[in-house]
């Protein structure tokens, strides 16, 4: 691995590895810095939700990235991170996780990992991106926002494994996905693999758009990482951010 794993900052406890990684990035931490905590006391999820991160219940860590890309290109990077985690879980546990667009990792129809990417940009160029990854290894407690649809690798039948091995596998797979992403600054080189893992593919979905919810069939993502939703009036590219997508019959 060229970038990751050289500097891993390990803590027994942090409020949030994303917050600490951001602090380090502001202080000039190089790309490849990893911040890992056995426990988070204020773990954060997307859209302001809490992410319960009990002591040694999962892998809670954040990566500092400094890609030389325009600010508008970063959302596809989150999808590349999801693919890397999917590969790593599959390699270490032998289980077959899928991805719920854009970046939830799903096993048995429930979420086993969430990713929170936060970026800092200046003059429309990315200064740094923090990719925070939370993998429920044996968690039994989940915050109320996630409880209904959450699971852990242990609950899904993973045999005991070395968590350090899973972390290194994620870093290795992320290195590969990141290099491919940087070549085109989009998902071109990862598209077929990502769409192959997409649990929503060819399923009916409800798009919760603040401008009005609608339904359609998810047909996969494009190079920009937008979900292509087929409606009666044609195919609509849906970008993540404000919008969330649910299966018509439940979480996926
Ligand atoms: C989500 O699905 O809403 C994203 C959850 C991301 C959780 C991880 S745990 C490590 C990192 N630190 C945080 O505070 N959040 C992310």
Boltz pocket constraint, residues with backbone or C-beta under 6 A from the ligand:
constraints:
  - pocket:
      binder: B
      contacts: [[A, 15], [A, 16], [A, 17], [A, 18], [A, 19], [A, 40], [A, 42], [A, 43], [A, 44], [A, 45], [A, 46], [A, 47], [A, 49], [A, 51], [A, 53], [A, 59], [A, 60], [A, 61], [A, 62], [A, 104], [A, 113], [A, 114], [A, 115], [A, 116], [A, 132], [A, 133], [A, 134], [A, 135]]
      max_distance: 6.0
